[in-house]
Amino acid sequence: MTRTADDTRATSLIFPSQPDTLASIVDFGRFARKQRARRLWIGQSLRIESHLAMAALAAHVPGLPLGSSVALTPLMHPYEAAVEARSLSALSGATYVAGYGPGAPEFQKAFLKDPYDKPLRAVHEYASLVRRLLDGELVDHRGEHYAVTSSLIPMPAPPVEVGLGVLRTGMARTAGRVADVAITWLTPHWYVAEQLRPALEEGAAQEGRKAPRVAAVVHAAVTRPARNLRRCAHAAAGVHLSTGHYTDMLRKAGIDADPKTPRKGVDALIDSGVYVTGSPDEVAAGLRKFRESGVDEVILNLSGVYFTEGEAAALRDLRDILHAEDGGE
């Protein structure tokens, strides 16, 4: 199934978990296509590997644009990353966003002989190599972290965008220099407007290129009788609120977050509207704030509902929010 801009909405969805069965991914993929979602994203999975999951999904739901948010660079060489990205665009028959990030220092230590001494430089090198390979270059590169002397075997495939996960201004400047898409996660809309957007523009200006577009993963839950929103938010973001890099970003945005007290951070996310809650209309209004702050693609994340109440409840929330975005039509 080939889709055009006229039959695709502006909002994307993310599969809310590391998949362990194909059935649930296919359910979300079919839902995304039926709801005309712009794209279905999948995060790094160490259960069913993310790229394999998307390849299987493409066979069941052809024509659905996909994206990774984000694949972790310590797990794969840039050449393999380029091959997998192009493979997914070819198998799905749709554009693909290959999003990457270095992972936390603890993750790097688990998989690399030496963790990245300068993560921004490592990620710049990685994304640059993937982009050059996808562009058909014969690459001859011996860098700080990677070596490539090769090119991709030519074959037809829909376009691939290279993205970087962006939390703070340093990575935003790096993304501005090399990426097509800046992918944010748990970032307040005002922080995107006031800090990340200017840093993206600054990085892009250094290279004389256009700034990447912004795709923001936005956590949300509809307020319903007997639903514990605090429990949902903790299920969705409790792990992130226990880490230094996420809480540092939130503090820079003016939100009281401390990795030693993640439950206190949950309250701050809800109170600030970063975890978007309310009626479907109120959630839709909250998503508009992200677009007004310079976000080009809102990626709805219902993981809190998914983890606490299951797939059917998460899909119900998604359906109601998307319906509200359409003006209730």
C-alpha positions, 0 to 999 in steps of 0.5 A, a space after each residue: 500500500 502506497 500512501 501520500 501526504 494527503 492520507 497521512 496525519 502529522 502524528 506518529 506512534 511508537 511501539 511502547 515496549 521491547 517486543 517479545 512477540 510478533 503479534 503485538 507489533 503487528 497489532 500496532 502496525 495495523 492500528 497505525 496504518 488504519 489511523 493514518 499515522 505518519 510513522 511507527 517507531 520502535 525503540 532499541 529492543 534486546 528481546 526481539 531485536 528492533 530491526 528484525 521486528 520491523 522487517 517482520 512487521 513490514 511483511 505483515 503491514 506493507 507500506 507503513 513508514 518506520 523509524 528507530 528511536 533510537 538504535 544504540 551505536 555500541 551494538 552495531 558497526 556503521 556499515 551494518 547500520 546503513 545496510 539495515 536502514 536501507 533494507 528496512 526502507 526496501 522491505 517496507 516500501 516506505 521511507 525510514 528514519 534510522 535514529 541512533 544514540 550512544 546509550 548511557 556510559 554504563 551501557 557503553 561499558 557493557 559492550 565496548 572495550 573502551 567507552 566513548 571518551 568524547 561521545 559527541 565526536 563518536 556519534 558525529 563520526 557514526 552518523 556521518 558514515 551512515 549518511 555517506 554510505 546511504 548516499 552511495 559514496 565509496 567511503 575510505 575512512 579511518 577515524 577515532 572509532 570506526 574504519 570503513 573502506 567500502 560502499 553499499 551495493 546499489 539497489 532501489 529503495 525509498 529514502 532513509 533519513 538519519 536521526 540522532 537522539 537529542 536530550 541536551 544542547 551539545 548533542 543538538 549542535 552535533 545533530 545540527 551538523 550531521 543529522 536529518 532528524 533530531 529525536 527527543 524523548 521526555 523533553 518539555 516543549 519549551 525546552 525544545 523551543 528555547 534551547 534545542 532548536 537554537 542549538 540545532 540551528 547553530 550546528 547546522 550553520 557551522 556546516 552550511 546546511 539546513 537544520 534537521 527537523 525535530 521528532 519528539 516522543 511525547 508521553 501521554 495518558 487519558 484521564 479515566 475513572 479508576 486510572 492512577 496517572 502517577 502509576 502510569 507515569 512511573 511505569 513509563 518514565 521511572 527508569 529515565 528519572 533514575 538516570 543522570 542524563 535525563 534528569 540533568 536535561 529536565 533540570 535544565 528545563 526547570 523541572 525538579 528531577 533528581 535520580 535519587 528520588 524518581 517518584 518525586 520526578 514523576 509528580 513533576 512530569 505530570 504537574 508540568 505537563 511533560 507527561 501529557 494528561 487529561 481528556 482526549 481533547 486536553 491531550 490533543 491541546 497539549 500536543 499542539 504546544 509541542 508543534 507550536 514550539 518547533 516540533 515537526 513530528 509528534 510521536 505519541 508514547 502510551 507506554 505507561 498505559 500499556 505497561 499498567 493496563 495492557 495493549 487494548 487500553 493503550 490503543 483505546 487512548 491512542 484512538 481517542 487522542 487521534 480522534 480529538 486531534 481530528 476535531 472529533 470527526 
